[in-house]
Amino acid sequence: MWQKIFKKFSPKTMARSIRLMTEVTGPKKVKELRDVDDAITSWESKVKKMETEVGQEIGETMKIAILTGMMPAIIQDYTYTN
């Protein structure tokens, strides 16, 4: 029963898949250090959702690159120099 309801209201469409993949691969830049934890948690949730719903996985190096790109400049500078 639950699966029928889920499929009806959460269909796997190409547009939905592309939107989700775009959110994962191009997240919004985090401006404040205090927002980093929440941004990472939100992004990780989207990654899991993408893997489950779309069946697409991204490698660890790509995850690091995406996360680094969404971080504030101070964290990016630290990452690149260390």
C-alpha positions as CSV (number, residue, x, y, z in Angstrom):
1,M,0.0,0.0,0.0
2,W,2.7,2.5,1.0
3,Q,4.7,1.8,-2.1
4,K,1.7,2.6,-4.4
5,I,1.1,5.9,-2.6
6,F,4.8,6.8,-2.7
7,K,5.1,6.0,-6.4
8,K,2.0,8.0,-7.2
9,F,3.1,11.2,-5.4
10,S,6.9,10.8,-5.9
11,P,7.4,9.7,-9.4
12,K,10.8,9.2,-10.9
13,T,10.9,11.7,-13.7
14,M,13.9,12.9,-15.7
15,A,13.3,16.4,-14.5
16,R,13.3,15.4,-10.9
17,S,16.4,13.4,-11.3
18,I,18.3,16.2,-13.0
19,R,17.1,18.7,-10.3
20,L,18.4,16.5,-7.6
21,M,21.7,15.8,-9.3
22,T,22.1,19.6,-9.8
23,E,21.5,20.3,-6.1
24,V,24.1,17.7,-5.2
25,T,26.8,18.7,-7.7
26,G,26.3,22.5,-7.5
27,P,25.3,23.3,-3.9
28,K,25.0,26.9,-2.7
29,K,28.1,28.5,-1.3
30,V,28.2,28.7,2.5
31,K,28.9,32.3,3.6
32,E,29.2,32.0,7.3
33,L,31.3,29.5,9.3
34,R,28.5,29.0,11.7
35,D,26.4,27.6,8.8
36,V,28.9,24.9,7.7
37,D,27.6,22.0,9.8
38,D,24.0,22.5,8.7
39,A,25.1,22.9,5.0
40,I,27.1,19.7,5.1
41,T,24.3,17.8,6.8
42,S,21.8,19.0,4.2
43,W,24.1,18.2,1.3
44,E,24.8,14.7,2.7
45,S,21.0,14.1,2.8
46,K,20.7,15.1,-0.8
47,V,23.5,12.8,-1.8
48,K,21.8,9.9,-0.1
49,K,18.5,10.8,-1.7
50,M,20.1,10.9,-5.1
51,E,21.8,7.6,-4.6
52,T,18.5,6.0,-3.5
53,E,16.0,7.6,-5.9
54,V,18.2,8.1,-9.0
55,G,20.7,5.3,-8.6
56,Q,23.6,7.6,-9.2
57,E,26.7,7.6,-6.9
58,I,29.6,10.0,-6.8
59,G,33.1,9.1,-5.8
60,E,34.9,10.2,-2.7
61,T,37.2,12.6,-4.5
62,M,34.3,14.3,-6.2
63,K,32.5,14.6,-2.9
64,I,35.6,16.3,-1.4
65,A,35.8,18.7,-4.4
66,I,32.1,19.6,-4.2
67,L,32.3,20.1,-0.4
68,T,35.4,22.2,-0.7
69,G,33.8,24.3,-3.4
70,M,30.8,25.1,-1.2
71,M,32.8,26.2,1.8
72,P,33.6,29.8,2.8
73,A,36.9,31.2,1.5
74,I,38.7,30.7,4.8
75,I,38.1,27.0,4.8
76,Q,39.0,26.7,1.1
77,D,42.3,28.5,1.7
78,Y,43.1,26.3,4.6
79,T,42.2,23.2,2.6
80,Y,44.4,24.2,-0.4
81,T,47.4,25.1,1.7
82,N,47.4,22.1,4.0
